[in-house]
Amino acid sequence: MKRNKLDELLILALRCSLVFFVICFIANFIGSILVFFKLGYFEFNWKEIIFISIKKGVLIGLTLGTALWLKARLLERKGRGN
C-alpha cells in the first residue's frame, strides 16, 4: 500500500517536471525569436537552454508534484475521517 503511494508521488513529480521543462524550453525559444525580430540576430545556445530548462523544470516539478501529492493525501485522510 505504501509503495503504491510513493510510486504515485514519483510519477506525479516526473510529469510535473516534464511539463515545466517543456514550458521553460518553449519560453526561451520564443524569447529568442522575439529578440531576432527586434534586433535582427538569432542567438539560441541549445546546451545552455536545455540545461537551464532541466534545472528549472526539475526544481518546480518536484516542488509542485510533492505539494499536489500531499494535498491529495490530506484530502483522502480527511474524507476517511467523516
C-alpha positions in Angstrom: 0.0 0.0 0.0 2.7 2.5 1.0 4.8 1.5 -2.1 1.9 2.4 -4.3 1.6 5.9 -2.8 5.3 6.5 -3.3 5.0 5.4 -6.9 2.2 7.9 -7.3 4.5 10.7 -5.9 7.3 9.8 -8.2 5.1 9.7 -11.3 3.4 13.0 -10.4 6.8 14.7 -9.8 8.2 13.4 -13.1 5.2 14.5 -15.0 5.2 18.0 -13.5 9.0 18.2 -14.1 8.5 17.3 -17.8 5.7 19.8 -18.2 7.7 22.6 -16.7 10.8 21.6 -18.7 8.8 21.9 -22.0 7.3 25.3 -20.8 10.7 26.7 -20.0 12.3 25.5 -23.2 9.5 26.9 -25.4 9.5 30.2 -23.5 13.3 30.6 -24.1 12.8 29.7 -27.8 10.0 32.3 -28.2 12.2 34.8 -26.4 15.0 34.2 -28.9 12.6 34.7 -31.8 11.4 38.0 -30.3 15.0 39.2 -30.0 15.5 38.2 -33.6 12.6 40.3 -34.8 13.7 43.2 -32.6 17.5 43.2 -33.1 17.9 41.2 -36.2 20.0 38.3 -35.0 19.1 34.8 -33.7 21.1 33.6 -30.8 20.0 30.3 -29.3 22.5 28.2 -27.3 21.0 24.7 -27.2 23.2 23.3 -24.5 22.7 26.2 -22.1 18.9 26.5 -22.7 18.4 22.7 -22.2 20.5 22.8 -19.0 18.6 25.8 -17.6 15.2 24.3 -18.6 16.1 20.9 -17.0 17.2 22.7 -13.8 14.1 24.8 -13.6 11.8 22.0 -14.6 13.1 19.6 -12.0 13.0 22.2 -9.2 9.5 23.4 -10.0 8.2 20.0 -10.9 9.4 18.3 -7.7 8.0 21.1 -5.6 4.6 21.2 -7.3 4.4 17.4 -7.6 5.1 16.9 -3.9 2.7 19.6 -2.9 -0.1 18.2 -5.0 0.6 14.7 -3.7 0.5 15.9 -0.1 -2.8 17.8 -0.7 -4.3 14.7 -2.2 -3.2 12.6 0.8 -4.6 15.1 3.3 -7.9 15.3 1.5 -8.1 11.5 1.3 -7.4 11.3 5.0 -10.0 14.0 5.8 -12.6 12.1 3.7 -12.0 8.8 5.6 -12.4 10.6 8.9 -16.0 11.6 8.2 
